[in-house]
Amino acid sequence: MNIIPSSFLRKVVLVPFANLNNTTDGVVIYDRLGSTIDSVFYSNQFERKSGYSIERLSIEGSSNDPDNWAVSNSPQKGTPGFINSRVPKNYDLEVTTLLIDPEFPELGQNIKVAAEVKNIGLQSVNNFTLVLIIRRTVIQPRIFNRGIRYKRKSNYLLGRNI
C-alpha cells in the first residue's frame, strides 16, 4: 500500500546525489524556501545490517536519536514509498519467553508452561488473552490440538512484563 498521495509525488523533485556512507553521513531535507524540514546525521551507533535500510520509528522522536531508528525487517530490505516495517503499533504484545517443564515430556506426563508477555505497543493494554496451542502427535498420523487460555484483566502498561 503506497502512503504517498500521487498528487504529492508529482511535486517531489529528486536531485541525484552520491550514495550515503555506511558508517557516518547525513541527510537534510529543505523546503522550497531553503528552510530545514528535517535532518538526520547518523553514525555507527545506529543499528545496522549489511544491505538493509534503517527506518525511523516515530516522527515525534528525534531524527538524530539512534534509538528512534531500526533496521528494516521488510523482505525487500527497505520500504521506500510505503509504511515502515518497524512502525510501533498502538496495541502490541509479544511473548518474550516461553518455558516448558519438562522440556521433552513423555506421553501423558503433566507439563508446566510459563510465558512472559511484554507490551511493546504505544498504548497501555487493559486486558488480553494468551492462547497457547499444544500439538501432540500420536502413533497414528493424526495431530491433536488443544488450546490453553490465560486472561489478564488489569491495566497492562507500556514496557511492562507479566
Backbone as a chain_set.jsonl record, in Angstrom:
{"seq": "MNIIPSSFLRKVVLVPFANLNNTTDGVVIYDRLGSTIDSVFYSNQFERKSGYSIERLSIEGSSNDPDNWAVSNSPQKGTPGFINSRVPKNYDLEVTTLLIDPEFPELGQNIKVAAEVKNIGLQSVNNFTLVLIIRRTVIQPRIFNRGIRYKRKSNYLLGRNI", "coords": {"N": [[0.839, -1.178, 0.0], [0.761, 2.084, -1.009], [1.676, 4.996, 0.646], [2.085, 7.589, -0.015], [0.474, 10.229, -1.437], [-0.519, 10.436, -4.881], [-0.755, 12.987, -5.987], [1.016, 14.437, -4.469], [3.418, 13.205, -5.117], [3.946, 14.149, -7.666], [4.994, 16.601, -7.151], [7.407, 16.299, -5.953], [10.843, 16.794, -6.109], [13.536, 15.115, -7.207], [16.872, 15.075, -6.595], [19.84, 14.035, -8.02], [22.296, 12.338, -6.111], [25.339, 11.321, -4.492], [25.932, 7.958, -3.242], [25.103, 7.168, 0.157], [27.317, 7.01, 2.953], [28.182, 4.083, 4.87], [28.954, 4.172, 7.541], [29.086, 6.831, 8.754], [27.147, 9.696, 8.061], [24.949, 12.153, 6.575], [21.639, 13.478, 6.094], [19.711, 16.071, 4.864], [16.621, 17.664, 4.66], [15.11, 20.139, 2.817], [12.727, 22.848, 2.533], [11.022, 24.635, -0.144], [11.858, 27.224, 0.275], [14.277, 27.022, 1.387], [14.438, 26.436, 4.065], [15.109, 24.211, 6.747], [13.428, 21.177, 6.886], [13.639, 18.657, 8.018], [16.227, 16.582, 9.403], [18.911, 14.218, 9.522], [21.739, 12.956, 11.062], [23.755, 10.405, 11.003], [25.562, 7.735, 12.653], [27.897, 5.078, 13.43], [26.643, 4.263, 15.695], [23.999, 3.834, 15.247], [21.611, 1.254, 14.761], [22.402, -1.37, 12.522], [22.474, -3.358, 9.503], [24.014, -5.189, 7.086], [23.23, -4.292, 3.79], [20.593, -3.634, 4.341], [18.045, -1.157, 4.833], [17.703, 1.521, 7.235], [14.995, 2.426, 9.361], [12.915, 5.076, 10.41], [11.404, 5.18, 13.56], [9.515, 6.76, 14.982], [7.808, 9.739, 14.231], [7.585, 11.708, 16.057], [9.765, 11.439, 17.704], [13.28, 12.269, 18.089], [15.164, 12.875, 15.147], [17.843, 12.391, 15.174], [18.356, 10.58, 17.156], [19.668, 7.522, 17.889], [18.131, 5.43, 18.967], [15.671, 5.839, 17.879], [15.578, 4.694, 15.459], [15.592, 1.767, 13.392], [16.648, -1.318, 11.939], [15.258, -2.257, 8.862], [12.711, -4.741, 8.647], [11.621, -5.711, 6.423], [11.064, -7.934, 3.675], [12.108, -6.927, 1.341], [14.21, -5.47, 2.18], [13.955, -2.806, 2.752], [11.65, 0.01, 2.752], [10.832, 2.013, 0.802], [8.554, 4.578, -0.006], [6.429, 3.304, 1.201], [4.641, 2.336, 4.234], [6.742, 2.203, 7.027], [8.361, -0.816, 8.033], [8.869, -1.22, 10.685], [7.307, 0.385, 12.303], [5.943, 1.274, 15.387], [3.057, -0.274, 16.841], [-0.179, 0.754, 18.086], [-1.368, -1.038, 19.923], [0.292, -3.757, 21.023], [1.457, -6.767, 21.893], [4.023, -9.022, 22.897], [5.279, -12.329, 23.148], [7.918, -12.909, 25.126], [9.345, -14.832, 26.454], [9.107, -18.329, 26.682], [8.605, -21.022, 28.603], [8.857, -24.49, 29.087], [8.26, -27.233, 31.111], [8.598, -30.563, 31.907], [11.178, -30.21, 29.379], [11.105, -32.077, 27.287], [8.511, -33.781, 27.366], [7.012, -36.921, 28.345], [4.524, -39.003, 26.803], [1.366, -38.404, 28.113], [2.358, -37.281, 30.429], [2.265, -34.693, 32.875], [2.731, -31.213, 32.263], [4.403, -28.087, 32.874], [3.804, -24.789, 31.953], [5.186, -21.678, 31.288], [4.873, -18.318, 30.449], [6.243, -15.251, 29.372], [5.035, -12.08, 28.824], [5.338, -9.124, 26.999], [4.528, -5.702, 26.766], [4.863, -4.014, 23.906], [3.688, -2.057, 22.551], [2.331, 1.26, 21.861], [0.293, 2.105, 23.502], [-1.283, 1.557, 26.706], [-2.471, -1.664, 27.679], [-5.558, -2.89, 28.555], [-6.734, -5.428, 28.928], [-6.094, -8.814, 27.943], [-5.899, -11.886, 26.057], [-4.087, -14.8, 26.283], [-3.26, -17.371, 24.208], [-2.2, -20.599, 24.077], [-1.217, -23.106, 21.943], [-1.166, -26.525, 21.995], [0.455, -29.031, 20.367], [0.227, -32.376, 19.691], [1.539, -35.346, 18.632], [0.469, -38.546, 17.93], [0.767, -42.179, 17.749], [-0.773, -42.91, 15.483], [-1.091, -41.17, 12.354], [-2.214, -38.571, 13.186], [-2.924, -35.299, 14.313], [-3.458, -33.712, 17.345], [-4.962, -30.862, 18.618], [-4.953, -28.597, 21.296], [-6.118, -25.928, 23.144], [-4.879, -23.534, 25.472], [-5.993, -21.073, 27.564], [-5.296, -17.844, 28.854], [-6.387, -15.227, 30.726], [-5.932, -11.813, 31.2], [-6.864, -9.178, 33.181], [-6.233, -6.756, 34.332], [-4.801, -3.408, 34.17], [-2.322, -3.01, 31.736], [0.711, -1.821, 31.316], [2.783, 0.158, 29.091], [5.837, -1.295, 28.11], [5.94, -3.036, 30.257], [6.278, -6.227, 31.854], [4.68, -9.411, 32.419]], "CA": [[0.0, 0.0, 0.0], [1.553, 3.296, -1.104], [1.096, 6.001, 1.547], [2.355, 8.932, -0.53], [-0.536, 10.544, -2.457], [0.042, 10.674, -6.217], [-0.673, 14.436, -6.218], [2.238, 14.892, -3.802], [4.565, 12.669, -5.842], [4.224, 14.994, -8.82], [5.65, 17.815, -6.709], [8.706, 15.975, -5.375], [11.969, 16.932, -7.017], [14.638, 14.272, -6.77], [18.152, 15.546, -7.078], [20.81, 12.942, -7.903], [23.408, 12.548, -5.185], [26.156, 10.134, -4.288], [25.469, 7.026, -2.217], [25.437, 7.52, 1.533], [28.297, 6.143, 3.595], [27.587, 3.131, 5.806], [29.34, 4.408, 8.932], [28.601, 8.151, 9.166], [26.725, 10.572, 6.965], [23.8, 12.95, 6.952], [20.641, 13.846, 5.091], [18.933, 17.242, 5.269], [15.506, 17.934, 3.749], [14.77, 21.563, 2.843], [11.538, 23.241, 1.785], [11.366, 25.432, -1.333], [12.462, 28.482, 0.697], [15.592, 26.738, 1.947], [14.376, 26.133, 5.498], [15.232, 22.782, 7.046], [12.217, 20.47, 7.311], [14.111, 17.596, 8.902], [17.59, 16.152, 9.1], [19.478, 13.133, 10.327], [23.175, 12.745, 10.947], [23.883, 9.109, 11.654], [26.907, 7.204, 12.869], [27.871, 3.636, 13.65], [25.814, 3.978, 16.882], [22.695, 3.436, 14.756], [21.512, -0.173, 14.443], [22.58, -1.565, 11.083], [22.647, -4.705, 8.984], [24.512, -5.033, 5.716], [22.256, -4.402, 2.717], [19.256, -3.24, 4.787], [17.819, 0.24, 5.188], [17.187, 1.779, 8.571], [13.71, 3.104, 9.291], [12.572, 5.898, 11.565], [10.314, 4.559, 14.297], [8.487, 7.713, 15.395], [8.042, 11.091, 13.728], [7.668, 12.599, 17.212], [11.088, 11.294, 18.297], [14.372, 12.974, 17.425], [15.756, 12.246, 13.97], [19.238, 12.064, 15.43], [18.435, 9.621, 18.254], [19.826, 6.17, 17.348], [17.055, 4.556, 19.442], [14.48, 6.118, 17.087], [15.808, 4.07, 14.161], [15.784, 0.322, 13.454], [16.857, -1.973, 10.648], [14.02, -2.724, 8.242], [12.516, -6.185, 8.616], [10.925, -5.981, 5.171], [11.792, -8.868, 2.796], [12.79, -6.139, 0.306], [15.317, -4.815, 2.899], [13.626, -1.397, 2.898], [10.239, 0.275, 2.434], [10.64, 3.345, 0.213], [7.217, 4.854, -0.521], [5.444, 2.53, 1.944], [4.742, 2.447, 5.685], [7.915, 1.494, 7.519], [8.053, -2.138, 8.578], [9.135, -1.247, 12.12], [6.499, 1.393, 12.995], [5.25, 0.677, 16.54], [1.596, -0.298, 16.803], [-0.797, 1.246, 19.313], [-1.534, -2.169, 20.828], [1.17, -4.807, 20.523], [2.059, -7.597, 22.926], [4.84, -10.105, 22.361], [5.754, -13.327, 24.094], [9.379, -12.798, 25.134], [9.899, -16.075, 26.986], [8.171, -19.437, 26.813], [9.295, -22.121, 29.269], [8.087, -25.72, 29.208], [8.952, -28.135, 32.02], [9.909, -30.847, 31.336], [11.354, -29.752, 28.002], [10.676, -33.169, 26.407], [7.622, -34.617, 28.192], [6.549, -38.226, 27.876], [3.094, -39.039, 26.523], [0.552, -38.492, 29.313], [3.008, -36.595, 31.553], [1.875, -33.3, 33.091], [3.774, -30.226, 31.977], [4.19, -26.725, 33.343], [4.111, -23.811, 30.911], [5.275, -20.299, 31.771], [5.097, -17.381, 29.344], [6.403, -13.846, 29.73], [4.449, -11.232, 27.786], [5.778, -7.733, 27.131], [3.781, -4.725, 25.983], [5.769, -3.195, 23.099], [2.849, -1.084, 21.863], [2.366, 2.641, 22.322], [-0.772, 2.328, 24.47], [-1.481, 0.544, 27.738], [-3.463, -2.677, 27.337], [-6.382, -3.145, 29.725], [-6.86, -6.867, 29.099], [-5.708, -9.586, 26.78], [-5.992, -13.333, 26.204], [-2.938, -15.538, 25.757], [-3.676, -18.707, 23.801], [-1.094, -21.495, 23.737], [-1.709, -24.289, 21.249], [-0.301, -27.675, 22.216], [0.316, -30.025, 19.307], [0.72, -33.67, 20.154], [1.432, -36.366, 17.608], [0.385, -39.894, 18.489], [1.263, -43.194, 16.82], [-1.47, -42.718, 14.22], [-0.686, -39.869, 11.788], [-3.187, -37.522, 13.459], [-2.427, -34.278, 15.236], [-4.497, -33.188, 18.214], [-4.685, -29.505, 19.092], [-5.682, -28.216, 22.497], [-5.751, -24.561, 23.488], [-4.868, -23.09, 26.861], [-6.239, -19.635, 27.558], [-4.996, -17.098, 30.065], [-6.947, -13.884, 30.585], [-5.383, -10.785, 32.094], [-7.884, -8.134, 33.179], [-5.79, -5.489, 34.905], [-4.14, -2.498, 33.25], [-1.027, -3.523, 31.332], [1.363, -0.602, 30.869], [3.848, 0.106, 28.1], [7.149, -1.731, 28.579], [5.835, -3.894, 31.442], [6.171, -7.665, 31.663], [3.971, -10.166, 33.463]], "C": [[0.882, 1.239, 0.0], [0.903, 4.376, -0.248], [1.342, 7.425, 1.07], [1.344, 9.226, -1.632], [0.106, 10.881, -3.798], [0.15, 12.166, -6.52], [0.597, 15.011, -5.586], [3.472, 14.426, -4.575], [4.927, 13.521, -7.047], [4.991, 16.251, -8.437], [7.019, 17.566, -6.093], [9.778, 16.097, -6.44], [13.107, 16.099, -6.45], [15.92, 14.768, -7.426], [19.15, 14.401, -6.945], [21.919, 13.307, -6.918], [24.123, 11.225, -4.987], [25.532, 9.23, -3.237], [25.895, 7.517, -0.839], [26.47, 6.533, 2.075], [27.591, 5.234, 4.598], [27.873, 3.47, 7.261], [28.847, 5.743, 9.46], [28.222, 8.949, 7.928], [25.519, 11.353, 7.447], [22.895, 13.222, 5.774], [19.863, 15.022, 5.662], [17.85, 17.459, 4.212], [15.106, 19.391, 3.94], [13.442, 21.79, 2.137], [11.972, 24.145, 0.636], [11.989, 26.781, -0.986], [13.843, 28.277, 1.332], [15.61, 26.491, 3.442], [14.442, 24.62, 5.705], [13.896, 22.228, 7.537], [12.598, 19.402, 8.327], [15.53, 17.243, 8.498], [17.971, 14.989, 9.991], [20.969, 13.049, 10.014], [23.46, 11.47, 11.724], [25.347, 8.689, 11.755], [26.792, 5.7, 13.089], [27.156, 3.266, 14.953], [24.405, 3.545, 16.477], [22.727, 1.936, 14.457], [21.681, -0.329, 12.937], [22.778, -3.029, 10.759], [22.98, -4.548, 7.511], [23.41, -5.263, 4.678], [20.851, -3.959, 3.067], [19.209, -1.745, 5.073], [17.461, 0.339, 6.664], [15.921, 2.61, 8.418], [13.478, 3.898, 10.571], [11.342, 5.307, 12.242], [9.187, 5.526, 14.617], [8.802, 9.096, 14.839], [8.117, 12.092, 14.865], [9.059, 12.566, 17.853], [12.145, 12.017, 17.471], [14.914, 12.174, 16.236], [17.163, 11.744, 14.264], [19.438, 11.133, 16.62], [18.555, 8.216, 17.673], [18.726, 5.206, 17.78], [15.749, 4.779, 18.691], [14.601, 5.535, 15.679], [16.014, 2.57, 14.366], [15.968, -0.212, 12.041], [15.515, -2.483, 10.128], [13.925, -4.24, 8.36], [11.676, -6.589, 7.406], [11.736, -6.99, 4.344], [12.557, -8.147, 1.678], [13.958, -5.341, 0.885], [15.127, -3.31, 3.055], [12.195, -1.172, 2.451], [10.045, 1.644, 1.789], [9.244, 3.505, -0.392], [6.105, 4.112, 0.196], [5.603, 2.793, 3.438], [5.941, 1.634, 6.136], [7.511, 0.181, 8.183], [8.189, -2.19, 10.094], [8.344, -0.196, 12.906], [5.787, 0.735, 14.17], [3.737, 0.771, 16.382], [1.05, 0.272, 18.107], [-0.912, 0.137, 20.344], [-0.725, -3.333, 20.273], [1.83, -5.53, 21.696], [2.916, -8.656, 22.252], [5.221, -11.055, 23.487], [7.276, -13.3, 24.017], [10.051, -14.054, 25.646], [8.793, -17.103, 27.057], [8.962, -20.608, 27.38], [8.354, -23.307, 29.403], [8.904, -26.675, 30.066], [8.103, -29.379, 32.23], [9.967, -30.451, 29.861], [10.874, -30.802, 26.992], [9.785, -34.124, 27.199], [7.289, -35.947, 27.518], [5.042, -38.133, 27.637], [2.328, -39.25, 27.825], [1.133, -37.776, 30.521], [2.488, -35.16, 31.664], [3.055, -32.394, 32.778], [3.391, -28.897, 32.609], [4.636, -25.787, 32.222], [4.126, -22.429, 31.55], [5.595, -19.403, 30.573], [5.273, -15.984, 29.91], [5.915, -13.022, 28.546], [4.88, -9.799, 28.045], [4.918, -6.847, 26.232], [4.787, -3.853, 25.239], [4.992, -2.149, 22.294], [2.967, 0.298, 22.489], [1.354, 2.92, 23.424], [-0.774, 1.222, 25.525], [-2.59, -0.405, 27.3], [-4.245, -3.005, 28.6], [-6.614, -4.626, 29.978], [-6.454, -7.556, 27.808], [-5.905, -11.063, 27.092], [-4.764, -13.951, 25.548], [-3.411, -16.948, 25.448], [-2.434, -19.483, 23.403], [-1.699, -22.743, 23.11], [-0.696, -25.407, 21.469], [-0.569, -28.671, 21.103], [0.961, -31.319, 19.791], [0.485, -34.676, 19.046], [1.406, -37.72, 18.298], [0.81, -40.887, 17.419], [0.555, -43.102, 15.475], [-1.076, -41.346, 13.667], [-1.764, -38.808, 11.936], [-2.559, -36.538, 14.426], [-3.609, -33.755, 16.029], [-4.073, -31.799, 18.669], [-5.545, -29.222, 20.309], [-5.208, -26.82, 22.871], [-5.805, -24.318, 24.983], [-5.049, -21.579, 26.818], [-5.898, -19.038, 28.904], [-5.528, -15.695, 29.854], [-6.347, -12.967, 31.634], [-6.355, -9.626, 32.051], [-7.41, -6.811, 33.742], [-5.058, -4.667, 33.846], [-2.715, -2.97, 32.978], [-0.271, -2.39, 30.652], [2.477, -0.857, 29.869], [5.156, -0.317, 28.748], [7.123, -2.67, 29.766], [5.734, -5.355, 31.038], [5.252, -8.244, 32.717], [4.594, -11.537, 33.524]], "O": [[1.675, 1.426, 0.922], [-0.288, 4.648, -0.394], [0.858, 8.373, 1.687], [1.346, 8.55, -2.661], [1.149, 11.532, -3.847], [1.058, 12.576, -7.242], [1.181, 15.96, -6.109], [4.455, 15.159, -4.679], [6.099, 13.606, -7.412], [5.578, 16.903, -9.301], [7.722, 18.514, -5.745], [9.637, 15.566, -7.542], [13.582, 16.352, -5.343], [16.022, 14.861, -8.649], [19.294, 13.844, -5.857], [22.409, 14.436, -6.9], [23.585, 10.156, -5.276], [24.706, 9.672, -2.438], [26.914, 8.192, -0.691], [26.485, 5.363, 1.692], [26.526, 5.577, 5.112], [27.099, 3.087, 8.138], [28.238, 5.783, 10.528], [28.886, 8.883, 6.893], [25.113, 11.228, 8.603], [23.318, 13.202, 4.618], [19.411, 14.978, 6.806], [18.131, 17.441, 3.013], [14.804, 19.831, 5.049], [13.067, 21.023, 1.25], [13.165, 24.394, 0.463], [12.586, 27.423, -1.85], [14.491, 29.233, 1.757], [16.681, 26.35, 4.033], [13.889, 23.852, 4.917], [13.309, 22.748, 8.486], [11.955, 19.263, 9.367], [15.977, 17.563, 7.397], [17.418, 14.806, 11.076], [21.386, 13.068, 8.856], [23.413, 11.458, 12.954], [26.225, 9.201, 11.06], [25.713, 5.124, 12.948], [27.067, 2.085, 15.289], [23.691, 2.948, 17.283], [23.727, 1.411, 13.967], [21.166, 0.478, 12.163], [23.186, -3.829, 11.601], [22.284, -3.84, 6.782], [22.742, -6.297, 4.688], [19.99, -3.906, 2.189], [20.197, -1.146, 5.497], [16.983, -0.62, 7.269], [15.784, 3.394, 7.479], [13.804, 3.446, 11.669], [10.357, 4.976, 11.581], [8.016, 5.154, 14.532], [9.931, 9.574, 14.959], [8.639, 13.193, 14.693], [9.484, 13.543, 18.471], [11.926, 12.336, 16.302], [15.096, 10.959, 16.316], [17.616, 10.772, 13.66], [20.571, 10.917, 17.049], [17.621, 7.753, 17.018], [18.413, 4.264, 17.053], [14.812, 3.995, 18.842], [13.8, 5.862, 14.803], [16.546, 2.149, 15.393], [15.493, 0.381, 11.072], [14.734, -3.071, 10.877], [14.92, -4.946, 8.198], [11.094, -7.673, 7.374], [12.964, -6.911, 4.315], [13.525, -8.679, 1.135], [14.627, -4.611, 0.154], [16.059, -2.612, 3.455], [11.585, -2.051, 1.842], [9.151, 2.38, 2.207], [8.805, 2.675, -1.188], [4.938, 4.272, -0.164], [6.584, 3.403, 3.863], [6.137, 0.507, 5.684], [6.457, 0.085, 8.811], [7.676, -3.114, 10.726], [8.676, 0.086, 14.057], [5.093, -0.263, 13.98], [3.207, 1.754, 15.864], [1.745, 0.272, 19.123], [-0.591, 0.343, 21.514], [-1.013, -3.839, 19.188], [2.663, -4.959, 22.401], [2.583, -9.135, 21.167], [5.453, -10.641, 24.623], [7.859, -13.625, 22.983], [11.205, -14.32, 25.311], [7.668, -16.789, 27.446], [9.871, -21.127, 26.732], [7.194, -23.15, 29.786], [10.083, -26.909, 29.8], [6.971, -29.26, 32.698], [8.942, -30.369, 29.185], [10.301, -30.454, 25.959], [10.253, -35.167, 27.657], [7.289, -36.066, 26.293], [4.369, -37.276, 28.211], [2.621, -40.19, 28.564], [0.461, -37.672, 31.548], [2.294, -34.491, 30.649], [4.213, -32.751, 32.994], [2.216, -28.617, 32.846], [5.697, -25.966, 31.625], [3.196, -22.054, 32.265], [6.489, -19.707, 29.783], [4.546, -15.575, 30.815], [6.331, -13.241, 27.408], [4.798, -9.313, 29.174], [4.622, -7.198, 25.09], [5.486, -3.046, 25.853], [5.563, -1.445, 21.461], [3.622, 0.476, 23.516], [1.525, 3.862, 24.198], [-0.328, 0.103, 25.273], [-3.537, 0.005, 26.628], [-3.649, -3.364, 29.615], [-6.686, -5.044, 31.134], [-6.469, -6.961, 26.73], [-6.06, -11.445, 28.252], [-4.446, -13.654, 24.396], [-3.909, -17.645, 26.332], [-1.701, -19.078, 22.5], [-2.593, -23.364, 23.687], [0.487, -25.252, 21.165], [-1.706, -29.107, 20.919], [2.107, -31.329, 20.243], [-0.641, -34.839, 18.575], [2.24, -37.998, 19.158], [1.173, -40.493, 16.311], [1.2, -43.204, 14.431], [-0.757, -40.445, 14.443], [-2.19, -38.207, 10.949], [-1.745, -36.92, 15.267], [-4.64, -33.398, 15.458], [-2.925, -31.602, 19.067], [-6.726, -29.567, 20.343], [-4.004, -26.568, 22.906], [-6.679, -24.84, 25.676], [-4.324, -20.887, 26.103], [-6.165, -19.624, 29.953], [-5.149, -15.036, 28.886], [-6.27, -13.314, 32.812], [-6.648, -9.125, 30.966], [-8.132, -5.819, 33.639], [-4.738, -5.166, 32.767], [-1.983, -3.295, 33.913], [-0.589, -2.037, 29.517], [3.041, -1.95, 29.811], [5.548, 0.212, 29.788], [8.183, -3.071, 30.247], [5.166, -5.678, 29.995], [5.06, -7.652, 33.779], [4.174, -12.37, 34.327]]}, "num_chains": 1, "name": "protein.A"}
